[in-house]
Amino acid sequence: MAIDPEAPGFRRYRYREFGEECVADFDDAHLAWSGTFESHTSSAHGEYQDRLRAIQLRKQGWTKADIAKDIGRSEKFVGRWWQLEPLAVPRPPGVHQYLAHSMISEKKVDRTDMWRGVEVVRGFFKDTLGLYDEVVSSFTAWKQGASETKDFRTASYFLRYDREGKMRMMTMKSAGYRHGVVSRLDALVSKIHQKIKITDPNHGAGMYWFSDGDASVGSHRHVFWSARVALGAERIMMVDKTPILMQEGDLVIIGPQRHGVPSMPDISEGSLRISVPFKPQKQEKVPQNDKRAKDAKTAETAGTDVTGKSYDSVSGGESDTWEYDECENEEWENDNSDLQTLTAMGFDTSASATALQVCGSLERAIDALTNDDFAEMLKDLKGEFGQESDDVDESLARRLQMEELQEDTRDSELQEQFEEYERLLEIDDAERAWDGYGDLMHNSMRRANLNLDMLGPQILFSIGAAAQTEKQFFELLSLHSIRILYDFRPTDYRDEVRCQQPHFEIRILKSNCRQRHIHYRHVAVGRETAYGTLKHLQSDEVQHILVELVWQAKHGGRTAFLGLEEDWRADGRVALAEELVKHEHRVHHIRGDGSIEGHQVGTAMPDFLVQEESRLRKVHAQRQAGELQRPEKSVDRSTEAVARSLATEKTQFDVSAELRDAENQDALARAQKRMVRMQVSASKKEAGLGKKQLIAVPSHITREAAAVRERLEVKKGEKMKTKEHSEASTEPLGPGSSAAASSSNSGPSHSFAPLQVTSATSDVNSFIERPGETEPSDYAGYPFAVPAAPAQPEQNEQPEERRRRWGPREGQGAGAPTGPTGPTGPTGSASETHVLRRWARST
């Protein structure tokens, strides 16, 4: 419902969502409303939630009629689903897998209690004056994170890169909340905890800073709930498809709804979001109960009650002395074991005991015993421990002198050792923390600690697709026990992989690998938009994927990467192998006969790779300037060619399956663009002449393809009109033109009725989204728009001039008298002349 511009507090804001500029209107009524409302990304999400709610309410003892009334569905709907288990409920199209269940200890766990409505509380926190500036200035560790997208199946993350392979960064900055920095912020977080019933005072919170209206975060969703309070300038928060204008102190609590903060060009001030993530109450009580039970069990085992008071499990009385004696025994056992360790290493027993007493730890004692200066001092100190000494001050002075010498010489070395240990531990943690889903390098800790040198030398294989059959290809993989396959074949500027065999298409190859339990992933290395393999190899994207490739070889099994050509020397694989070998990894190239060839360091790059960047940059510049001319196929098809095309069995292409196979949002966007291009291309061809038959085409793909066709035809019509005017103004006159001008009545007269050229869209509408209709067959090469007529000859044009411009008449053969430039004139072939005659007859 539109808001009246005269309404109190009316304001209109522009924002960008999914690449489109939108407008939202608000008034005081919107800013005063508080409450809860249902929100779903689509009707499929709402239906799936109602299915799960019916099951949950049935388990709570509700009747079918009560459930139907509560969820707003019919009793027939409730009766269909309420007896099922949540994991048995099918997901409607569009509901991601990670929204249905999670994997815990390799067991599926449903997410029935994850769904909830959206709650808005206006003016939740009042003391906001100046709080935004105070928080921004008090916290200095604001970081700009990498832009990510989520896996539709596992909720793991993929990094986003630009067209050249550089890692994209978010315009929003974030920082972790720390208690005690800003007192009013502590009060705000505490109030949020009370609102969502969190009792743990150490429960974390996140802070997200939008420095101006251009800073934003795209729509995304989580598998947990979150409570968010706004500070600073008012900004729109998108929840599914609903824009909510948030002012300072407003609170929004959401569940798994899609949400984001779009860019707003009308806003110049900054804003903050204080976000507290939490789980549904049903899940939150479990860890607390488990924790209390665990604490009680630990206290009972250790001999203490829940108040922390010690007791004697045998006599029932207090036993402080027994507890102290036990600690003394543990310390004595530790000292004794350290002494045994030193004597086992070959050190003198008395010197070892003295070193332990002086240094206080086994590590320091070992350093002291291995240092000559310290060893001499230890000999002097042997008699000072274990017996009384009259000169206590001298003994203490010697001990202090030893400690000072020890500290002076060891501090720098120990510091370096500790730093090295910490670095190795971080590398080990980063290496082992990945579960194999999403991108290995999406985590900042892994990006900082992992590279091609940190994983140790590994053995990798490379193989080319070439013209192998499906059976031959997988036999080669099986011969070398390949269990992980990374497809590095490049894509063109339309993000499509060109392959010689249909079984090497990405979706088909991925399905075949899945059937054979081979892990498959495609990353286009050397794509046209990144200016070729050698340039792309230097980018973040390829360096990250090569580290992941080596990680898979180390932890996952035998790993291979796939290229286009069978000969690796004539393929982009040679550059990838060279990069891996430079970092001390070994690469074996698999030949077509099953043998392998090792890659040697220093292999020369082929010329086509060396010159690829300059060539692609030139092509890109021509394409941007509109100077790149696509090769045009002949439109004059022979009867045999048409018959062969009609007789060829068409390959069915499932558009819906292609879209469902997308792993994340970026892959889905690329798949949608590709499907739209295929739909447009299929519509240009006459019925039966296409090689592929598109099936299961979603309606939104059909609508987008129709819109693209309309834009293309309008653009093409404008170009043709411009070309006509330029040709008419610059075309030279023929030899007989002057005579025709001086004697207008001499010679035969040929009049051509001029064509009425209309807007390209006027004739397009009759062919868009109408099953069974095809474009006019006479307009070969221009399927929908009416082609503009060529420049018409003058009314009294001489036959010689007419033949020069239009070619011979239908009755004239190849040997008939022609103009001075040949049988078809200066601009056309025989086939083009035939097309023009056919076009003239049809008009």
Protein Blocks (a to p, Z undefined) as FASTA:
>chain_A
ZZdfkbghiacddddeehiacdddddfklmmpgcdddddfblklmmmmmmmmmmmmmmno
pafklmmmmnopafklmmmmmmpcfklpccdehiafklmpcceehiacdfklmpccdddd
ehkbmblghklmmmmmmpmcbccdddddddfklopacddddfkopacddfbdcddddehk
ammlmmmmmmmmmmnopabfkbccdddddfblmbccdddddfbdcddddehjdddddehj
accdddehiacdddfbccdddddfkbmbdcdddddddddfklmmmmmmmmmmmmmmmmmm
nopafkopacdfknopacfklmmmmmmmmmmmmmmmmmmmmmmnopafklmmmmmmmnop
aklmmmmmmpmklmmmmmmmmmmgopacfblmlmmmmmmmmmmmmmmmmmmmmmmmmmmm
mmmmmmmmmmmmpgoiajfklpmklmmmgcfklnopaddddddfkladfklmmmmmmmno
pabdcdfbdcdfkopacdfbfklgfklmmmmmmmnopacddddehiaklnpjklmmmpmk
lmmmmmmmmmmmmmnoccddddfblblmlccklmmmmmmmmnopacddddfkopacddde
hiacdfklmmmmmmmmmmmmmmmnopaccddddfbdcfklmmmmmmpccddddfklmmmm
pmblmlmmmmmmmmmmmmmmmmmpcehiambdcehiafklmmmmmmmmmmmmmmmmmmmm
mmmmmmmmmmccdfklmmmmmmmmgocdddddddddddfklmmmmmgopghiacdfklgh
iambccdddddddfklcfklmmmmnopafklcfkbccdfkbjnojkbcfklmmmmmmmmm
mZZ
